[in-house]
Amino acid sequence: MRIIIQRVSSADCKVNGETTGKINKGLLLFLGVENRDTQEDLDWLAKKIVNLRIFSDEQGKMNKSLLDIEGDILLISQFTLFALTKKGNRPSFIRAGAPDFAKDMYLKMSKALEKLLGKKVKRGTFGADMKINANNDGPVSLIMDTKDRDNF
């Protein structure tokens, strides 16, 4: 799994003009799934996300987690995170997870995050053309890949 984590003061997702998810202070997550991802990858990543100390404390240092600030999550599926761009100018998405598998992992990630947070995770619509608006805070953006977890 690959994820882009953005600290936001607010974010929302619209599909065909309808809002599917909207949050205030918290994390905007763009999740990419590949076929070799496992439940172990998902569990590790979910715990890492909610415990990352990337929110400012009273001294302005990044010492607080999403749990500490009682922040929200907007989770967006994004198969393009597995784009291969080495050859030519048209990205290849052959490493992206098969749609049924990726959707299942996306929904499982949402449930895992909800369990850890103790509240509802807002979402986009899997496979839809989504319009994402975000007010980045910082900006603070991180990229993580569960296959590189030894580096985190």
Backbone bond lengths (Angstrom), bond angles and torsions (degrees), N, CA, C in turn:
res aa  C-N    CA-C-N  psi(-1)  N-CA   C-N-CA  omega(-1)  CA-C   N-CA-C  phi
1 M - - - 1.450 - - 1.514 108.47 -
2 R 1.293 113.41 142.99 1.460 120.63 173.09 1.507 107.54 -122.09
3 I 1.331 113.79 144.96 1.453 117.84 -179.39 1.515 109.97 -144.18
4 I 1.321 115.08 141.24 1.457 122.07 168.24 1.519 105.11 -105.89
5 I 1.309 115.18 126.23 1.460 122.50 -178.87 1.521 107.37 -112.05
6 Q 1.316 116.79 121.18 1.457 120.73 178.38 1.528 109.38 -121.24
7 R 1.324 115.07 126.57 1.462 120.13 173.98 1.524 107.21 -77.51
8 V 1.339 116.21 127.59 1.461 120.40 -175.64 1.527 111.31 -131.76
9 S 1.330 114.92 153.25 1.461 119.52 170.76 1.524 109.43 -89.27
10 S 1.350 116.50 -21.25 1.460 122.40 171.89 1.524 108.44 -167.23
11 A 1.329 115.80 157.13 1.462 121.52 176.72 1.518 108.64 -161.41
12 D 1.334 114.72 152.85 1.460 118.61 174.67 1.518 110.15 -149.62
13 C 1.322 114.72 160.20 1.460 122.87 179.14 1.518 108.33 -127.49
14 K 1.329 115.51 134.24 1.463 120.91 176.88 1.523 109.28 -125.69
15 V 1.322 114.85 141.42 1.464 122.69 174.04 1.522 106.16 -127.36
16 N 1.327 116.08 122.02 1.472 121.21 -176.91 1.524 112.36 51.75
17 G 1.325 116.12 39.90 1.455 121.52 177.65 1.521 115.49 80.64
18 E 1.331 117.81 -6.71 1.471 122.74 179.73 1.526 109.80 -97.70
19 T 1.321 117.31 133.06 1.463 121.18 177.83 1.524 109.33 -75.92
20 T 1.338 115.98 123.15 1.468 120.99 178.37 1.526 111.21 -99.22
21 G 1.315 116.94 -23.15 1.456 121.26 179.95 1.512 110.38 -160.92
22 K 1.331 115.47 140.69 1.461 120.51 -179.45 1.523 107.86 -148.78
23 I 1.351 115.76 133.39 1.461 120.29 178.95 1.518 110.49 -133.11
24 N 1.316 114.21 161.99 1.454 121.33 168.93 1.529 106.39 -99.60
25 K 1.296 118.97 -138.57 1.457 122.69 -175.30 1.533 111.41 -56.56
26 G 1.320 115.02 129.37 1.454 118.95 -179.97 1.511 112.38 164.18
27 L 1.338 114.95 -142.43 1.459 121.45 -175.87 1.520 111.25 -124.95
28 L 1.324 114.91 133.18 1.451 123.16 169.47 1.523 105.49 -98.35
29 L 1.323 116.65 120.95 1.461 121.97 -175.89 1.520 110.51 -116.03
30 F 1.328 116.15 127.90 1.461 122.61 173.47 1.526 106.48 -108.45
31 L 1.336 117.23 112.84 1.460 122.50 -172.98 1.521 111.69 -109.18
32 G 1.322 115.29 126.46 1.458 122.04 173.12 1.516 109.66 -112.62
33 V 1.319 116.53 138.39 1.461 122.82 -177.75 1.523 108.89 -120.79
34 E 1.333 115.85 140.42 1.463 120.55 172.32 1.525 108.12 -120.66
35 N 1.324 117.28 161.96 1.461 121.78 -173.03 1.520 114.05 -61.51
36 R 1.298 118.84 -25.51 1.466 119.94 -178.26 1.525 113.77 -87.71
37 D 1.329 117.76 4.87 1.464 121.15 177.05 1.521 110.43 -69.51
38 T 1.336 115.13 148.65 1.461 121.46 -176.29 1.528 110.58 -126.56
39 Q 1.324 115.06 170.73 1.462 120.48 174.95 1.524 109.79 -62.07
40 E 1.324 117.28 -34.86 1.467 121.32 177.47 1.527 110.82 -61.33
41 D 1.343 117.14 -42.67 1.469 121.21 176.25 1.525 110.21 -59.67
42 L 1.322 115.57 -46.45 1.455 121.49 -178.02 1.522 111.12 -61.41
43 D 1.318 117.37 -47.94 1.469 121.18 -178.63 1.523 111.43 -62.73
44 W 1.336 116.68 -43.73 1.465 120.66 179.50 1.527 110.48 -60.87
45 L 1.333 116.18 -46.10 1.457 120.82 -176.78 1.529 111.52 -66.83
46 A 1.317 117.62 -42.97 1.468 120.63 -179.99 1.528 110.63 -59.74
47 K 1.320 117.37 -45.21 1.475 120.55 178.93 1.515 111.15 -63.79
48 K 1.314 116.12 -40.72 1.464 120.44 179.85 1.535 110.67 -62.86
49 I 1.322 116.56 -43.79 1.470 121.21 -177.27 1.525 111.27 -59.41
50 V 1.317 117.65 -51.30 1.475 119.56 -173.83 1.521 112.77 -73.20
51 N 1.341 116.87 -18.09 1.466 120.32 -178.24 1.525 114.60 -103.57
52 L 1.338 118.13 -4.76 1.470 120.27 178.09 1.521 109.66 -59.84
53 R 1.304 116.00 128.46 1.468 120.53 179.95 1.522 108.74 -91.40
54 I 1.333 114.58 83.44 1.465 120.38 -176.85 1.523 112.57 -124.39
55 F 1.339 117.06 11.49 1.460 121.35 175.73 1.526 108.81 -107.98
56 S 1.305 115.59 145.99 1.465 121.33 -173.89 1.528 112.27 -72.92
57 D 1.328 113.95 141.24 1.462 120.14 172.31 1.524 108.50 -91.59
58 E 1.334 117.27 -169.16 1.456 122.10 -177.27 1.529 112.94 -64.73
59 Q 1.339 117.52 -22.37 1.466 121.39 178.50 1.534 112.12 -94.67
60 G 1.321 116.98 4.88 1.458 120.40 179.31 1.517 114.06 81.91
61 K 1.319 118.27 9.42 1.466 121.67 178.55 1.524 109.22 -94.67
62 M 1.331 115.66 146.92 1.460 119.88 178.75 1.530 109.21 -75.08
63 N 1.310 116.11 90.57 1.464 122.42 -177.63 1.518 113.48 -127.93
64 K 1.330 118.05 -1.62 1.460 119.88 -176.61 1.533 110.63 -113.94
65 S 1.327 114.59 145.96 1.457 121.32 178.94 1.524 110.12 -97.06
66 L 1.314 115.52 173.09 1.455 121.43 174.85 1.530 110.18 -58.65
67 L 1.323 116.80 -38.57 1.463 120.79 177.39 1.527 110.86 -63.19
68 D 1.338 116.21 -42.57 1.470 120.93 -178.84 1.527 112.38 -60.80
69 I 1.324 116.82 -39.13 1.468 120.28 -176.51 1.530 112.52 -93.06
70 E 1.326 115.72 -2.30 1.468 121.83 -177.01 1.528 110.77 55.83
71 G 1.343 115.09 43.94 1.458 121.85 -178.18 1.517 113.30 -80.01
72 D 1.310 114.35 174.83 1.459 122.87 -177.64 1.522 110.91 -108.93
73 I 1.329 114.76 166.49 1.466 121.75 176.48 1.520 109.20 -128.65
74 L 1.349 115.22 135.80 1.455 122.99 166.68 1.523 105.97 -115.50
75 L 1.336 116.34 114.21 1.463 123.29 -175.49 1.522 109.61 -103.57
76 I 1.334 115.50 124.84 1.461 122.77 -177.66 1.529 108.90 -123.06
77 S 1.330 116.83 131.18 1.471 120.17 175.12 1.527 108.56 -78.58
78 Q 1.345 115.98 138.88 1.461 118.85 -178.59 1.525 110.48 -149.66
79 F 1.330 115.53 90.59 1.462 120.87 -178.83 1.519 112.29 -64.35
80 T 1.334 117.96 -22.29 1.462 120.65 -177.13 1.530 113.27 -67.31
81 L 1.329 117.36 -9.96 1.471 119.45 177.00 1.529 111.44 -65.91
82 F 1.330 117.56 -15.98 1.459 120.86 177.55 1.529 112.13 -104.83
83 A 1.321 117.19 23.57 1.458 121.29 178.40 1.526 110.63 -64.39
84 L 1.312 115.24 137.56 1.460 121.83 171.90 1.527 106.58 -102.67
85 T 1.331 115.89 126.22 1.465 120.14 -174.45 1.524 112.81 -124.60
86 K 1.324 117.13 12.64 1.464 120.85 -175.25 1.530 112.08 -65.43
87 K 1.322 117.26 -42.73 1.463 120.85 -176.66 1.520 110.25 -106.29
88 G 1.308 116.28 137.04 1.451 121.14 174.87 1.517 113.36 64.97
89 N 1.313 114.90 -164.80 1.459 121.26 -176.77 1.521 113.44 -115.22
90 R 1.322 116.93 -5.36 1.462 120.02 177.92 1.526 108.05 -102.04
91 P 1.331 117.53 119.83 1.463 119.69 -179.81 1.531 111.64 -62.41
92 S 1.316 115.32 145.96 1.462 122.19 173.79 1.523 107.53 -104.86
93 F 1.312 116.09 139.46 1.464 120.77 -178.48 1.522 112.18 -116.17
94 I 1.344 116.71 26.68 1.465 119.73 -176.86 1.526 112.87 -65.83
95 R 1.326 118.45 -19.87 1.474 120.70 178.44 1.521 112.36 -83.90
96 A 1.316 117.44 -14.98 1.466 120.18 178.72 1.521 109.27 -66.97
97 G 1.326 115.63 144.99 1.456 120.89 -179.11 1.515 112.69 -61.81
98 A 1.332 115.15 149.29 1.463 120.51 174.52 1.528 108.10 -57.58
99 P 1.328 117.71 142.65 1.464 120.33 -173.35 1.539 115.46 -51.15
100 D 1.315 118.92 -46.43 1.476 120.04 -178.65 1.527 111.35 -64.19
101 F 1.327 116.29 -43.45 1.466 120.73 179.27 1.525 110.50 -65.65
102 A 1.324 116.36 -46.23 1.469 120.69 -178.10 1.525 110.98 -63.25
103 K 1.326 117.78 -41.43 1.467 120.56 179.15 1.521 110.46 -63.29
104 D 1.324 116.48 -42.53 1.461 120.81 178.62 1.532 110.92 -60.92
105 M 1.321 117.29 -44.47 1.471 121.03 179.70 1.536 110.56 -67.45
106 Y 1.302 117.17 -37.98 1.473 122.11 177.17 1.530 110.28 -60.23
107 L 1.319 116.80 -46.72 1.466 120.82 179.52 1.527 111.16 -67.48
108 K 1.334 116.66 -37.62 1.471 120.06 176.65 1.528 111.10 -65.23
109 M 1.329 116.90 -37.26 1.464 120.25 177.60 1.525 109.47 -64.32
110 S 1.315 117.08 -42.95 1.453 120.53 178.07 1.528 110.65 -58.03
111 K 1.314 117.35 -46.14 1.473 121.47 -179.94 1.520 111.44 -65.84
112 A 1.330 118.01 -39.99 1.469 121.50 179.11 1.524 110.23 -63.66
113 L 1.324 117.25 -43.02 1.466 121.08 178.68 1.526 110.85 -65.72
114 E 1.331 117.02 -40.15 1.465 120.54 178.11 1.523 111.10 -61.58
115 K 1.305 115.99 -41.11 1.475 120.40 179.43 1.526 110.35 -63.54
116 L 1.315 117.40 -44.33 1.463 121.39 -179.27 1.531 112.37 -69.70
117 L 1.329 116.86 -36.39 1.466 121.64 -178.89 1.527 113.23 -82.24
118 G 1.312 115.55 -28.90 1.452 119.72 -176.08 1.521 112.77 77.27
119 K 1.334 116.19 22.26 1.467 120.82 176.43 1.520 110.02 -157.27
120 K 1.312 114.85 169.29 1.464 122.39 -176.11 1.526 112.09 -66.94
121 V 1.326 114.76 137.82 1.459 122.23 172.51 1.519 107.03 -96.08
122 K 1.310 116.21 130.83 1.467 121.24 176.58 1.533 107.66 -82.38
123 R 1.342 115.63 149.75 1.460 118.99 -174.89 1.519 111.82 -138.52
124 G 1.320 112.50 162.72 1.451 120.59 166.37 1.517 107.56 -85.87
125 T 1.333 116.45 -161.87 1.454 121.69 177.22 1.514 107.81 -116.17
126 F 1.321 116.73 118.46 1.459 121.34 -177.03 1.529 110.42 -55.87
127 G 1.327 115.74 129.80 1.456 122.13 175.55 1.521 115.59 79.20
128 A 1.321 117.39 -2.35 1.467 120.37 -178.11 1.517 111.17 -88.44
129 D 1.320 115.06 161.79 1.468 122.00 170.67 1.527 105.86 -82.01
130 M 1.335 115.59 106.38 1.464 121.24 -173.52 1.516 111.11 -106.74
131 K 1.305 114.89 148.25 1.463 122.66 173.90 1.522 106.50 -112.22
132 I 1.329 116.32 116.81 1.459 122.37 -175.85 1.521 108.92 -109.25
133 N 1.314 115.65 128.08 1.466 122.05 173.37 1.517 107.26 -114.69
134 A 1.325 116.25 134.09 1.463 119.70 -179.48 1.514 110.57 -143.21
135 N 1.318 114.72 141.68 1.455 121.58 169.86 1.520 106.09 -106.28
136 N 1.337 114.64 94.03 1.462 119.63 -178.12 1.517 109.43 -63.64
137 D 1.317 115.19 140.75 1.457 122.45 -178.92 1.518 107.78 -110.40
138 G 1.305 116.17 108.35 1.470 120.12 178.70 1.514 112.36 128.90
139 P 1.292 120.58 -73.78 1.453 128.15 -3.64 1.529 111.78 -74.60
140 V 1.316 114.71 147.00 1.461 122.19 172.76 1.517 106.33 -124.04
141 S 1.332 116.20 115.54 1.460 122.40 178.37 1.518 108.75 -135.04
142 L 1.329 115.74 132.30 1.462 121.93 179.14 1.518 109.20 -125.60
143 I 1.323 116.34 148.10 1.455 122.29 173.90 1.516 107.19 -119.52
144 M 1.318 115.72 129.25 1.468 120.35 179.03 1.521 109.16 -130.57
145 D 1.329 115.51 148.28 1.462 122.86 176.73 1.519 106.44 -134.37
146 T 1.326 117.17 125.09 1.462 120.32 -176.71 1.521 112.37 -64.73
147 K 1.312 117.26 -20.30 1.474 120.04 178.69 1.532 111.04 -77.52
148 D 1.339 116.25 -11.79 1.470 121.88 176.90 1.534 111.21 -110.38
149 R 1.312 118.04 21.31 1.460 120.85 -170.89 1.527 114.09 -61.15
150 D 1.318 117.71 -21.90 1.471 119.11 176.83 1.516 111.71 -66.90
151 N 1.331 116.90 -17.77 1.462 121.41 179.94 1.526 112.51 -89.28
152 F 1.337 117.47 -2.17 1.466 120.07 -177.48 1.502 109.67 -106.79
